[in-house]
Amino acid sequence: MGRTGVCWDNAAAESFWSTFKNEYYHRHVFPTIDAARRGAYTWIDAWYNARRRHSAIGYLSPLQYEHQLADQATQTVHQAA
C-alpha cells in the first residue's frame, strides 16, 4: 500500500471491483463466459454508471456527473462567444 494521493493508489478501482463482486458477480451463476461478459456489461452500463450514486462526485451517478460537466462546458463556450 502506498501513501494517500500517490499515483499508484488504486482506491477507486479497488472500490469499483469490490462493489461489482459484492453486488453482482457473487449473486449470479453464469452458464458461459459470454453470459458473464454480457451480464457484467449490462450491470456496469445500466446500473453502476446510470443509477448508482457515488459520494466522490457529490452523490450523483457517473452519467449525471458527465451530463453536468458537459452542460457546464457548453455554457462556458456560449458565454465566451
Helices and strands as residue ranges (DSSP letters): H 11-23, G 25-27, H 33-42, I 43-48, G 55-57, H 62-80
